[in-house]
Amino acid sequence: LRMATFYNLLAQCTENADSSLALREKAFNIVQTSSGQADGGENADPGLFLAADYLKLGRLEDAQRILALFNDFEAKAGSKNSQYLKLLFHRAQLHLLQGNTSLALQEYTRLVNTRRELISSDLLLLNDYQRLNRFNQLKAMNNWMLTQCQNKDIQQAGFISLALDFQLFTKSLLLSTAQKIRENIQTDTTLAPIFLAWTDTRERLAWCYTQPKANLEKQNINIAALESRADSLETVISRSSSALASENLRKPFAWTDVRDQLRPGEAALEIARFKENHLEPSDSLLYAVFIIRPEMRERPAVIFIPDAERLDQIMLEKYLAECAVPGGKGQTGQLYQAFWKNLEPYLKDISRLYVAADGAFFKINIGAIQLPDGQYVADRYDVRHVFSLKDIDTKNDAQGTENLAGKTAFLAGNPAFLLKKDGDTAAATLRAVSETPDSLTAFGPFESILRNADDVRGINLSPLPGSQQEVQELDALLRKKGWRTTLVTGLTANEDTLKALKNPGILHLATHGYFLSNVRSGAAGLSRPLLESNPMLRS
């Protein structure tokens, strides 16, 4: 068995396809002989690796011969075995290459449903890093499915509906987890102090990741110990909330649920950025834009935007650069041609749009895209942004509009960053809006850092009188339009006031921000993959 593993590792390192295949065949023969079973028994990976190589080389008959050896594998290993999930994936690939889309859809539906059940069971027992890895695994599956959906025949076979359902599920995973944990904490007083300790630890970690390693050593700060503490606290919180949130994740949710919530004149857009993946990953990036209208019965519509890298790097950079110039149009003419023009045929008679963005579209103001007649998208459509289409609740939207809940606004500007306490200056905490909490004394090395405003995130939090003028002018404008506003500045623009809010229609914060480069490899002695994989560590 060790020799079989060695041959498989060699195959992965061999660039010549024929040589790699020969090593795979040797590995599988060894496993068959040693186990006395055609499929390799408990060690099924060599056979599955071999089948995958046959598929990549177009040797479909050989791939089918190998996969047929695993016909009773589910009965032996169980439907939740990781090797069985690989088997379902390769069977789906084989059926597609053979032109049998209905069988491919059956196999992939089983795979998606099994994956969803497994994820729902253990997702909340994982820490952030483990959850992100699990999410990336699902993303790889989604990449393959979205790639297949570019084929019109496959769209007709029902893959487009399954692809969107899976996209909705994967995208809502992390958000659902965080939301359910917080909901449970609100009703469980024993979890509240644990949650506060966890958020404090994460904030300290975020600050530490921005500091040179020498500064951390000087302050006797051990990042590994802080990370371990954060993971331990998170595990306690997750386990306490897992039953409630897992039940929520298991609830079936499909694109038809989104459709059934839409009223006449409404549509929903789900944008997905993905890597093209036929039989193995490529570097080609695309966008898929799913369109859902209330009258769609069989399947949603989808359009594909090729060359997503150009959109991300060139058009987005021009758009952002021009947005920074007074009177700039944000290169919206190019965005109309590359993106919106393709959507217009699906948006006839639509007045309200729910948009779940991805990739560059998180930074592009869709409402500001200029149309050929000089109008903007926001002039024709009421654009409402949601993280996932699973978050749409049109009934509550309607009620909110009727009872004026949507006509309330909270405006905060020019906060007092340095607050006086008993005659002494207390610097802002990492939250930068309230007095330094007494609990900081329990964290020894951090006390001197957090009480020095010039050192917090390397930024001097100076007053912002321009932001006060900003919120005052917005307040006057909104009141003129019939909005009920709450305006806070100076000492009243603090964290306690913000946390006491009850779902205002508009939340406008004019305060300091900070930016960290996407890549800060080595600055704090951390590896590039860690910094790039955790969005909490990047601006």
C-alpha positions as CSV (number, residue, x, y, z in Angstrom):
1,L,0.0,0.0,0.0
2,R,2.9,2.3,0.7
3,M,4.3,1.5,-2.8
4,A,0.9,2.3,-4.3
5,T,0.8,5.7,-2.5
6,F,4.4,6.3,-3.7
7,Y,3.4,5.6,-7.4
8,N,0.4,8.0,-7.0
9,L,2.6,10.8,-5.7
10,L,5.1,10.2,-8.6
11,A,2.2,10.4,-11.0
12,Q,1.2,13.8,-9.6
13,C,4.8,15.1,-10.2
14,T,5.1,13.7,-13.7
15,E,4.5,16.1,-16.5
16,N,4.3,13.4,-19.3
17,A,0.7,12.2,-19.5
18,D,1.6,8.7,-20.6
19,S,4.1,8.2,-17.9
20,S,1.7,9.6,-15.3
21,L,-1.0,7.2,-16.5
22,A,1.4,4.2,-16.3
23,L,2.1,5.0,-12.7
24,R,-1.6,5.4,-11.8
25,E,-2.2,1.9,-13.4
26,K,0.6,0.4,-11.3
27,A,-0.8,1.9,-8.1
28,F,-4.2,0.5,-8.8
29,N,-3.0,-2.9,-9.7
30,I,-1.1,-3.1,-6.4
31,V,-4.1,-2.1,-4.4
32,Q,-6.3,-4.7,-6.2
33,T,-3.8,-7.4,-5.6
34,S,-3.2,-6.6,-1.9
35,S,-6.9,-6.2,-1.1
36,G,-8.2,-9.0,-3.2
37,Q,-11.1,-6.7,-4.3
38,A,-11.7,-5.3,-7.8
39,D,-12.3,-1.7,-6.5
40,G,-9.3,-1.8,-4.1
41,G,-11.4,-2.2,-1.0
42,E,-11.0,0.4,1.7
43,N,-8.3,2.2,-0.4
44,A,-10.3,3.3,-3.4
45,D,-8.3,6.5,-4.2
46,P,-5.9,4.8,-6.7
47,G,-8.9,3.6,-8.8
48,L,-10.6,7.0,-8.7
49,F,-7.3,8.7,-9.6
50,L,-7.0,6.4,-12.6
51,A,-10.5,7.0,-13.7
52,A,-10.0,10.7,-13.5
53,D,-6.9,10.5,-15.7
54,Y,-8.7,8.4,-18.3
55,L,-11.4,11.1,-18.4
56,K,-8.9,13.9,-18.9
57,L,-7.3,11.9,-21.8
58,G,-10.7,11.3,-23.4
59,R,-10.4,7.5,-22.9
60,L,-14.1,7.2,-21.9
61,E,-14.3,3.4,-22.3
62,D,-11.4,2.8,-20.0
63,A,-12.9,5.3,-17.5
64,Q,-16.2,3.6,-17.6
65,R,-14.5,0.2,-17.1
66,I,-12.8,1.4,-13.9
67,L,-15.9,3.2,-12.5
68,A,-18.0,0.1,-13.1
69,L,-15.8,-1.7,-10.5
70,F,-17.3,0.6,-7.9
71,N,-21.0,-0.2,-8.5
72,D,-21.5,-1.6,-5.0
73,F,-19.1,0.9,-3.3
74,E,-22.0,2.8,-1.7
75,A,-23.3,-0.3,0.1
76,K,-19.8,-1.0,1.4
77,A,-18.5,2.4,2.3
78,G,-21.7,4.4,2.9
79,S,-23.1,7.4,1.0
80,K,-21.2,10.0,3.2
81,N,-17.8,8.5,2.5
82,S,-15.5,11.0,0.9
83,Q,-14.3,8.5,-1.7
84,Y,-18.0,7.8,-2.6
85,L,-18.5,11.6,-3.3
86,K,-15.5,11.5,-5.7
87,L,-17.1,8.5,-7.4
88,L,-20.3,10.4,-7.9
89,F,-18.4,13.4,-9.4
90,H,-16.5,11.2,-11.9
91,R,-19.6,9.4,-12.9
92,A,-21.3,12.7,-13.6
93,Q,-18.3,13.8,-15.7
94,L,-18.4,10.6,-17.6
95,H,-22.1,10.8,-18.4
96,L,-21.7,14.4,-19.6
97,L,-18.8,13.5,-21.9
98,Q,-20.9,10.6,-23.3
99,G,-23.7,13.1,-24.0
100,N,-26.1,11.6,-21.4
101,T,-27.1,14.8,-19.6
102,S,-30.1,13.2,-17.7
103,L,-27.8,10.6,-16.0
104,A,-25.2,13.3,-15.3
105,L,-27.8,15.4,-13.6
106,Q,-29.0,12.5,-11.5
107,E,-25.5,11.8,-10.2
108,Y,-24.6,15.4,-9.6
109,T,-27.9,16.0,-7.8
110,R,-27.1,13.1,-5.4
111,L,-23.6,14.6,-4.9
112,V,-24.9,18.1,-4.2
113,N,-27.6,16.9,-1.8
114,T,-25.1,14.7,0.1
115,R,-22.5,17.5,0.3
116,R,-25.2,19.9,1.6
117,E,-26.2,17.4,4.3
118,L,-22.6,16.9,5.5
119,I,-21.9,20.6,5.5
120,S,-25.0,21.4,7.5
121,S,-24.1,18.9,10.1
122,D,-20.6,20.0,11.0
123,L,-20.0,23.5,9.6
124,L,-20.7,25.3,12.9
125,L,-18.3,23.1,14.8
126,L,-15.4,24.4,12.7
127,N,-13.4,27.5,13.2
128,D,-13.2,30.3,10.7
129,Y,-10.2,28.9,8.8
130,Q,-11.7,25.4,8.6
131,R,-15.0,26.9,7.4
132,L,-13.2,28.9,4.7
133,N,-11.5,25.7,3.5
134,R,-14.8,23.9,3.3
135,F,-16.3,26.8,1.5
136,N,-13.5,26.7,-1.1
137,Q,-14.1,23.0,-1.7
138,L,-17.7,23.7,-2.5
139,K,-16.6,26.6,-4.7
140,A,-14.5,24.1,-6.7
141,M,-17.6,22.0,-7.3
142,N,-19.6,25.1,-8.2
143,N,-16.9,26.1,-10.7
144,W,-17.3,22.9,-12.6
145,M,-21.1,23.1,-12.6
146,L,-21.1,26.7,-13.8
147,T,-18.6,25.8,-16.6
148,Q,-21.0,23.0,-17.8
149,C,-23.9,25.5,-17.8
150,Q,-22.4,27.4,-20.7
151,N,-23.6,24.6,-22.9
152,K,-27.2,25.3,-24.0
153,D,-28.1,21.6,-24.1
154,I,-27.0,21.2,-20.5
155,Q,-29.0,24.3,-19.5
156,Q,-32.1,22.7,-21.0
157,A,-31.5,19.5,-19.0
158,G,-31.9,21.2,-15.7
159,F,-28.3,21.9,-14.7
160,I,-28.9,25.6,-14.6
161,S,-31.5,25.2,-11.8
162,L,-29.2,22.9,-9.8
163,A,-26.2,25.2,-10.3
164,L,-28.2,28.2,-9.0
165,D,-29.5,26.2,-6.0
166,F,-26.0,25.2,-5.1
167,Q,-24.7,28.8,-5.6
168,L,-27.4,30.0,-3.2
169,F,-26.5,27.4,-0.7
170,T,-22.7,28.0,-0.7
171,K,-23.0,31.7,-0.7
172,S,-25.3,31.8,2.3
173,L,-23.2,29.4,4.4
174,L,-20.9,31.8,6.1
175,L,-23.5,34.5,6.5
176,S,-26.1,32.0,7.9
177,T,-23.5,30.7,10.4
178,A,-22.6,34.2,11.7
179,Q,-26.2,35.3,11.9
180,K,-27.5,32.2,13.8
181,I,-24.7,32.4,16.3
182,R,-25.5,36.0,17.0
183,E,-29.2,35.4,17.3
184,N,-28.5,32.6,19.8
185,I,-26.2,34.8,21.8
186,Q,-28.9,37.5,22.1
187,T,-31.2,35.0,24.0
188,D,-28.4,33.3,26.0
189,T,-26.8,35.4,28.7
190,T,-24.2,32.8,29.4
191,L,-22.8,33.1,25.9
192,A,-22.6,36.9,25.9
193,P,-19.4,37.3,27.9
194,I,-17.7,34.5,25.8
195,F,-18.7,36.3,22.6
196,L,-17.3,39.6,23.8
197,A,-14.0,37.9,24.8
198,W,-13.9,36.3,21.3
199,T,-14.5,39.6,19.5
200,D,-11.9,41.4,21.7
201,T,-9.3,38.7,20.9
202,R,-10.1,38.9,17.2
203,E,-9.7,42.7,17.3
204,R,-6.3,42.3,18.9
205,L,-5.3,39.8,16.4
206,A,-6.3,42.1,13.5
207,W,-4.1,44.8,15.0
208,C,-1.2,42.4,15.5
209,Y,-1.4,41.3,11.9
210,T,-0.6,44.9,10.8
211,Q,2.5,45.2,13.0
212,P,6.1,44.3,12.2
213,K,7.3,41.2,14.0
214,A,9.9,43.2,15.9
215,N,7.2,45.4,17.5
216,L,5.2,42.3,18.6
217,E,8.3,40.7,20.2
218,K,9.1,44.0,22.0
219,Q,5.6,43.9,23.5
220,N,5.9,40.2,24.3
221,I,2.8,39.4,22.2
222,N,2.4,35.8,21.1
223,I,0.2,35.6,18.0
224,A,0.0,31.8,18.1
225,A,-1.4,32.0,21.6
226,L,-4.0,34.6,20.6
227,E,-5.0,32.6,17.6
228,S,-5.4,29.5,19.8
229,R,-7.5,31.4,22.3
230,A,-9.8,32.9,19.5
231,D,-10.3,29.4,18.1
232,S,-11.1,27.9,21.5
233,L,-13.7,30.6,22.3
234,E,-15.2,30.3,18.8
235,T,-15.6,26.6,19.2
236,V,-17.5,27.0,22.5
237,I,-19.8,29.6,20.9
238,S,-20.3,27.4,17.8
239,R,-21.1,24.3,19.7
240,S,-23.6,26.1,21.8
241,S,-25.3,27.5,18.7
242,S,-24.8,24.5,16.3
243,A,-28.2,22.8,16.8
244,L,-30.2,25.9,15.9
245,A,-28.1,27.0,13.0
246,S,-27.6,23.5,11.5
247,E,-31.4,23.1,11.4
248,N,-31.6,26.3,9.5
249,L,-28.9,25.2,7.0
250,R,-30.7,21.9,6.4
251,K,-33.9,23.6,5.4
252,P,-34.3,23.1,1.6
253,F,-33.9,26.4,-0.3
254,A,-34.1,26.7,-4.1
255,W,-34.3,29.3,-6.7
256,T,-38.0,28.7,-6.9
257,D,-38.3,30.0,-3.3
258,V,-36.7,33.3,-4.5
259,R,-39.1,33.3,-7.5
260,D,-42.2,32.8,-5.3
261,Q,-41.2,35.8,-3.1
262,L,-41.0,38.2,-6.1
263,R,-44.0,40.3,-7.0
264,P,-44.9,41.4,-10.5
265,G,-42.4,44.0,-11.7
266,E,-39.6,42.6,-9.6
267,A,-36.6,40.5,-10.6
268,A,-33.5,39.1,-8.8
269,L,-29.9,38.8,-10.0
270,E,-27.4,36.4,-8.5
271,I,-23.8,37.1,-9.8
272,A,-21.2,34.4,-9.5
273,R,-17.5,34.8,-10.3
274,F,-16.0,31.4,-11.2
275,K,-12.9,29.7,-12.7
276,E,-13.6,27.7,-15.8
277,N,-13.2,24.0,-15.0
278,H,-13.9,21.3,-17.6
279,L,-12.0,18.3,-16.3
280,E,-9.4,20.2,-14.4
281,P,-9.1,23.9,-13.1
282,S,-7.9,26.6,-15.5
283,D,-6.9,30.2,-15.1
284,S,-9.9,31.5,-17.2
285,L,-12.3,33.6,-15.1
286,L,-15.9,34.3,-16.0
287,Y,-19.0,35.8,-14.4
288,A,-22.4,34.0,-14.5
289,V,-25.4,36.2,-13.9
290,F,-28.6,34.4,-13.0
291,I,-31.9,36.2,-13.6
292,I,-35.1,35.2,-11.8
293,R,-38.5,36.6,-12.6
294,P,-41.8,35.7,-10.9
295,E,-43.3,34.2,-14.1
296,M,-40.3,31.8,-14.8
297,R,-41.6,28.3,-14.2
298,E,-39.1,25.8,-15.6
299,R,-35.7,27.4,-15.0
300,P,-34.0,30.7,-14.4
301,A,-32.1,32.5,-17.1
302,V,-28.4,32.9,-17.1
303,I,-25.8,35.0,-19.1
304,F,-22.1,34.6,-19.0
305,I,-19.5,37.4,-19.1
306,P,-16.2,36.2,-20.4
307,D,-12.8,37.6,-19.5
308,A,-13.7,38.5,-15.9
309,E,-10.0,39.3,-15.2
310,R,-10.2,42.2,-17.6
311,L,-13.4,43.4,-15.9
312,D,-11.8,43.0,-12.5
313,Q,-8.4,44.6,-13.2
314,I,-8.8,47.1,-16.0
315,M,-12.4,48.3,-16.0
316,L,-12.7,48.3,-12.2
317,E,-9.5,50.2,-11.8
318,K,-10.7,52.8,-14.3
319,Y,-14.1,52.9,-12.7
320,L,-12.7,53.5,-9.2
321,A,-10.1,56.0,-10.4
322,E,-12.7,58.1,-12.2
323,C,-15.2,57.9,-9.3
324,A,-12.5,59.7,-7.2
325,V,-12.6,62.7,-9.7
326,P,-15.3,65.3,-9.2
327,G,-17.8,64.9,-12.0
328,G,-16.3,61.6,-13.1
329,K,-18.6,59.1,-14.8
330,G,-16.9,56.0,-13.5
331,Q,-16.3,54.5,-17.0
332,T,-19.9,53.4,-16.9
333,G,-20.2,53.3,-20.7
334,Q,-17.8,50.4,-20.8
335,L,-19.6,48.7,-18.0
336,Y,-22.9,49.0,-19.9
337,Q,-21.4,47.3,-23.0
338,A,-19.6,44.6,-21.1
339,F,-22.4,43.8,-18.6
340,W,-25.7,45.6,-18.5
341,K,-26.5,45.5,-22.2
342,N,-26.6,41.7,-22.0
343,L,-29.1,41.9,-19.1
344,E,-31.6,44.3,-20.7
345,P,-33.6,41.7,-22.7
346,Y,-34.5,40.0,-19.5
347,L,-35.6,43.1,-17.6
348,K,-38.5,44.3,-19.6
349,D,-41.4,45.7,-17.4
350,I,-39.1,45.3,-14.3
351,S,-39.1,48.2,-11.8
352,R,-37.3,46.7,-8.8
353,L,-34.1,44.6,-8.8
354,Y,-32.6,42.5,-6.0
355,V,-28.9,42.1,-6.6
356,A,-26.5,39.6,-4.9
357,A,-23.0,40.6,-6.1
358,D,-19.7,38.8,-6.4
359,G,-16.2,39.8,-7.4
360,A,-15.8,43.3,-8.8
361,F,-19.5,43.9,-8.5
362,F,-19.1,44.4,-4.8
363,K,-17.2,47.6,-5.7
364,I,-19.2,48.7,-8.7
365,N,-22.3,50.8,-8.1
366,I,-24.7,49.2,-10.5
367,G,-27.2,52.0,-10.1
368,A,-24.6,54.4,-11.4
369,I,-24.1,52.6,-14.8
370,Q,-25.1,55.1,-17.5
371,L,-27.5,53.9,-20.2
372,P,-27.3,55.0,-23.9
373,D,-30.2,57.5,-23.4
374,G,-28.3,59.4,-20.7
375,Q,-30.3,57.9,-17.8
376,Y,-28.7,55.7,-15.1
377,V,-29.8,52.3,-14.0
378,A,-31.0,53.8,-10.7
379,D,-33.4,56.1,-12.7
380,R,-35.2,53.0,-14.2
381,Y,-34.9,50.5,-11.4
382,D,-35.2,50.4,-7.6
383,V,-31.9,48.5,-7.0
384,R,-31.7,46.6,-3.7
385,H,-28.5,44.9,-2.7
386,V,-28.5,41.7,-0.6
387,F,-25.6,39.4,0.3
388,S,-27.5,36.4,-1.0
389,L,-30.9,36.1,-2.6
390,K,-31.8,33.8,0.3
391,D,-32.0,37.1,2.3
392,I,-34.9,38.5,0.2
393,D,-38.1,39.1,2.2
394,T,-40.5,41.1,0.0
395,K,-43.3,40.9,2.5
396,N,-41.3,42.6,5.2
397,D,-40.1,45.1,2.5
398,A,-43.7,46.0,1.8
399,Q,-44.6,46.3,5.5
400,G,-41.5,48.4,6.1
401,T,-42.4,50.8,3.4
402,E,-46.0,51.1,4.6
403,N,-45.2,51.9,8.2
404,L,-42.4,54.3,7.3
405,A,-39.7,52.1,8.8
406,G,-37.8,52.5,5.5
407,K,-38.1,56.3,5.8
408,T,-35.8,56.6,8.9
409,A,-32.1,57.6,8.7
410,F,-29.3,57.6,11.2
411,L,-26.4,59.9,10.4
412,A,-23.1,60.0,12.4
413,G,-20.1,62.3,11.6
414,N,-17.0,63.9,13.1
415,P,-16.8,61.6,16.2
416,A,-14.7,62.6,19.2
417,F,-11.9,60.1,19.0
418,L,-10.1,61.2,22.2
419,L,-12.4,61.2,25.1
420,K,-11.7,62.7,28.6
421,K,-12.1,60.6,31.7
422,D,-11.3,62.0,35.1
423,G,-9.1,64.6,33.5
424,D,-6.9,62.0,31.7
425,T,-7.0,61.4,28.0
426,A,-8.2,57.9,27.1
427,A,-7.4,56.9,23.6
428,A,-9.9,55.3,21.3
429,T,-10.1,51.5,21.4
430,L,-9.7,49.4,18.2
431,R,-13.4,50.2,17.6
432,A,-12.3,53.9,17.6
433,V,-15.7,55.3,18.8
434,S,-15.9,54.9,22.6
435,E,-13.9,55.1,25.8
436,T,-11.2,52.4,26.4
437,P,-13.0,49.6,28.3
438,D,-11.8,48.7,31.8
439,S,-11.5,45.1,30.6
440,L,-8.3,46.0,28.8
441,T,-6.4,45.8,32.0
442,A,-6.8,42.0,31.8
443,F,-4.7,41.9,28.7
444,G,-1.4,43.2,30.0
445,P,0.8,43.8,26.9
446,F,-2.1,45.3,24.9
447,E,-2.9,48.0,27.4
448,S,-0.1,50.4,26.5
449,I,-0.7,49.8,22.8
450,L,-4.4,50.4,22.8
451,R,-4.2,53.5,25.0
452,N,-1.9,55.3,22.6
453,A,-4.1,56.7,19.8
454,D,-1.1,57.3,17.5
455,D,-0.3,53.6,17.5
456,V,-3.8,52.2,16.9
457,R,-3.6,50.6,13.5
458,G,-0.7,53.0,12.8
459,I,-3.2,55.9,12.3
460,N,-3.6,59.2,14.1
461,L,-7.3,59.6,14.6
462,S,-7.6,63.4,14.0
463,P,-10.9,65.3,14.0
464,L,-13.0,65.3,10.8
465,P,-14.9,68.7,10.6
466,G,-15.7,68.0,7.0
467,S,-17.7,64.9,7.9
468,Q,-19.8,67.0,10.2
469,Q,-20.8,69.4,7.4
470,E,-21.4,66.2,5.3
471,V,-24.0,64.7,7.7
472,Q,-25.6,68.1,8.4
473,E,-26.2,68.7,4.7
474,L,-27.5,65.1,4.3
475,D,-29.8,65.6,7.3
476,A,-31.3,68.7,5.8
477,L,-31.8,67.0,2.4
478,L,-33.5,63.9,3.9
479,R,-35.8,66.0,6.1
480,K,-36.8,68.0,3.0
481,K,-37.8,64.7,1.4
482,G,-39.9,63.6,4.3
483,W,-37.4,61.3,6.1
484,R,-37.2,61.1,9.9
485,T,-33.6,61.5,10.8
486,T,-31.3,61.1,13.8
487,L,-28.1,63.1,13.6
488,V,-25.2,62.5,16.0
489,T,-21.8,64.2,16.1
490,G,-18.9,64.6,18.6
491,L,-19.4,62.8,21.9
492,T,-22.8,61.4,21.0
493,A,-21.3,59.7,17.9
494,N,-20.1,56.7,19.8
495,E,-20.4,52.9,19.8
496,D,-23.2,52.7,22.4
497,T,-25.4,54.9,20.3
498,L,-24.7,52.9,17.2
499,K,-25.4,49.5,18.9
500,A,-28.8,50.8,20.2
501,L,-30.1,51.4,16.7
502,K,-33.2,49.5,15.5
503,N,-32.9,48.8,11.8
504,P,-32.9,52.3,10.3
505,G,-33.7,52.7,6.6
506,I,-30.4,54.4,6.0
507,L,-27.3,54.1,8.1
508,H,-24.6,56.7,7.2
509,L,-21.3,56.8,9.0
510,A,-18.8,59.6,8.2
511,T,-15.6,58.7,10.1
512,H,-12.0,57.5,9.7
513,G,-11.2,54.4,7.7
514,Y,-8.0,52.5,7.2
515,F,-6.6,50.4,4.4
516,L,-4.2,47.5,4.4
517,S,-2.7,46.3,1.1
518,N,-4.1,43.0,-0.1
519,V,-0.6,41.4,0.2
520,R,1.5,42.0,3.3
521,S,3.6,39.0,3.2
522,G,6.3,38.8,5.8
523,A,5.5,42.1,7.6
524,A,4.3,40.2,10.7
525,G,6.1,37.0,10.0
526,L,3.0,35.5,8.5
527,S,2.7,33.5,5.3
528,R,1.1,35.0,2.2
529,P,-1.6,32.2,1.9
530,L,-2.9,32.9,5.4
531,L,-3.2,36.6,4.8
532,E,-4.9,36.1,1.4
533,S,-7.3,33.3,2.5
534,N,-8.8,35.2,5.5
535,P,-10.8,38.2,4.3
536,M,-10.9,39.6,7.9
537,L,-7.2,40.3,7.5
538,R,-7.4,42.3,4.3
539,S,-8.9,45.6,3.2
